[in-house]
Amino acid sequence: MLQHTFCHINGIGVKTEQRLWQAGINEWQDWQDSAAVPISARSRMEIPDIFEKSLDALKHDNPYFFADRLTSSEQWRLFSQFRSSTAYIDIETTGLADSADITTIALYDGNEVHTYVNGINLDAFLDDVQRYKILISYNGKSFDIPFIEHFFRASLPHAQIDLRYVLAKLGIKGGLKGCERHLGINRGELDGVDGSFAVALWHLYERENDDKALETLLAYNIEDTVNLERLMVEAWNRNILQTPFTELLLPFPEPPPLQHQPDPECVQRLKKRFFGNPLAF
C-alpha cells in the first residue's frame, strides 16, 4: 500500500490522494506533473525528492521515514509492508500514576507470544523488543509506550501503529473491549474482566502468592495483545476497501495457541469480591 500512498507528502491529504488515484496516478512511478489534480506549487517541488526518499526507505526496510510523515490515523499503511518486523504489545500496571509499577507485559509477533512478569523476567523485555521495528497497540502512544519508557528510563524508538486512532477514523470506538465487541470478538471466560480486575489480580498474586491469579492475569494480558492482530487486519481491510487496491485485502489470522489460561474459580471469586466490596483490593 505504501507504493500507492501520496498523503505522506506535505500538502497532500487523503482526499487529494483519492483524486490522484481517480486520475490514474496509482503509484509513485505514475506521477505526472500535470494540472489534472490541483496541488500546491510547494508540494509539486517536493514530490521528486520525497519519491526518491520513499523508494530508498522501502529498499532499506525503513518504516520510520513513512511513520514520521503519516498522521496517526494513517499509520495502518505501514502494516503489510513491514508485518514481518512488527509486534503487538500491551502492558498491565498497578495504576495510572507515575509512581505505579508495570506488573506484566505481553508481546506477540504474529507467531509467538512472549510474557514478562515483574520480579521474574521483566527486564528481558527491553532486549527482546529491539528485534522489531513497529509496535502495534491500542492507546499505546498515550499510555503503554510512555509508561514503559518512564518505568525503564529507556527510549523505544519504534514506529507505532496505535489502533485507537486508526479504528476511530473508521467509526469504531469505545476502548479496546468496545472495539472487540463491535467486531464480534468474544473473550469467553475473561468477558467482563478489565484493567481494574487486572490490578486486583496482581495484588492477589502478591498478597497470597496465588499462582492462579498470576496465570489469569497473564491470560488477560495476552488476550489484549493477541486480539490486536485481528483488529489490525480488520482495520487494514476496511481501509483497503476505500481504495482501488482491493487485491491487497488480507485473510484474518488464526489466533495462536495460548500458554496461559484463566482460572474460572479465580475469576468468579474475584468478581464476587470486586462487586461485593471493591475496597477489599
Buried (B, 14 or more C-beta within 10 A) or exposed (E): BBEBBBBBBEBBEBEBBBBBBEEEBBBBEEBEEEEEBEBEEEBEEBBEEBBEBBEEBBEEEBBBBBBEBBEBBBBBBBBBBBBEBBBBBBBBBBEEEEEBBBBBBBBBBBEEBBBBBBEEEBEEBEEBBEEBBBBBBBBBBEBBBEBBEEBBEEEBEBBBBBBBBBBBBBEBEEEBBEBBBBBEBEBEBBEEBEBEBBBBBBBBBBEEEBEBBBBBBBBBBBBBBBBBBBBBBBBBBBBBEEBEBEEBEBEEEEBBEEEBEBBEEBBEBBBEBBEEEEEEB
